[in-house]
Amino acid sequence: MQSQKLRTLTGVVISAVGNKSLKVAMEYKVKHAKYGKYVRLRTQIGVHDEHNLGGVGDVVEIAECRPYSKTKRWRLVKVVRKAVEA
């Protein structure tokens, strides 16, 4: 069996309300086709967090995986940087 390299992304946790669940925002910029101005876009991804490690504001690395639920298709790999507490 061949091992495939899993797709990984880095994003910021925007919600950590549910048990073992996170919402991660992936922000990127695209050039507008007509006006040439760069527009900021954001995608929200549902992430499975088995050990409840992530918190709001944390920068996390996530990887593709099997479907855990209707909306969760990604899992938490590691917390890159914890959020600064005020």
C-alpha positions in Angstrom: 0.0 0.0 0.0 1.4 3.4 -1.0 1.4 6.2 1.6 0.1 9.5 0.3 1.3 12.8 1.6 -1.6 14.4 3.5 -2.5 18.0 2.6 -1.8 20.3 5.5 -2.8 23.9 6.1 -2.2 26.5 8.8 -4.9 28.8 10.1 -6.3 30.6 13.1 -9.0 29.1 15.4 -12.1 31.3 15.4 -14.4 29.1 17.5 -13.8 26.3 20.1 -17.3 26.0 21.5 -18.1 22.3 20.9 -16.4 19.3 22.5 -13.5 18.0 20.3 -14.5 20.5 17.6 -12.9 23.7 16.2 -13.6 26.2 13.5 -10.4 27.3 11.7 -10.3 30.3 9.4 -8.0 30.2 6.3 -7.4 33.7 5.0 -6.0 34.4 1.5 -5.8 37.2 -1.1 -6.9 37.0 -4.7 -6.5 39.6 -7.4 -9.9 41.0 -8.7 -10.3 40.1 -12.4 -11.6 43.4 -13.5 -10.1 46.0 -11.2 -6.8 44.4 -10.3 -7.2 45.2 -6.6 -6.3 42.4 -4.1 -9.4 41.2 -2.2 -9.1 39.4 1.1 -11.2 36.1 1.3 -11.7 33.7 4.2 -12.7 30.1 4.3 -14.0 28.4 7.5 -13.1 24.7 8.1 -14.5 22.3 10.7 -11.7 20.6 12.5 -11.6 17.5 14.8 -9.6 18.2 18.0 -9.4 14.8 19.8 -7.7 16.2 23.0 -9.3 19.7 23.1 -5.8 21.4 22.7 -6.9 24.4 20.5 -8.4 27.6 21.8 -9.7 30.8 20.2 -6.9 32.8 18.6 -4.4 29.9 18.4 -2.5 29.3 15.1 -2.9 25.6 14.3 -1.7 23.1 11.7 -4.5 20.9 10.3 -4.5 17.9 7.9 -7.0 16.2 5.7 -8.6 13.0 7.1 -11.6 10.8 6.9 -15.0 12.4 7.6 -15.6 12.6 11.3 -19.0 14.2 10.9 -21.2 16.0 8.4 -18.9 19.1 8.5 -15.6 17.9 9.9 -13.1 16.6 7.2 -9.9 17.9 8.8 -8.0 17.0 12.1 -5.7 19.0 14.3 -2.0 18.1 13.9 -0.4 20.6 16.3 -0.8 24.0 17.8 1.9 26.2 16.2 1.4 29.2 18.4 -0.9 29.8 21.4 -3.0 32.9 21.6 -1.8 35.8 23.8 -3.9 36.1 26.9 -4.9 39.6 27.9 
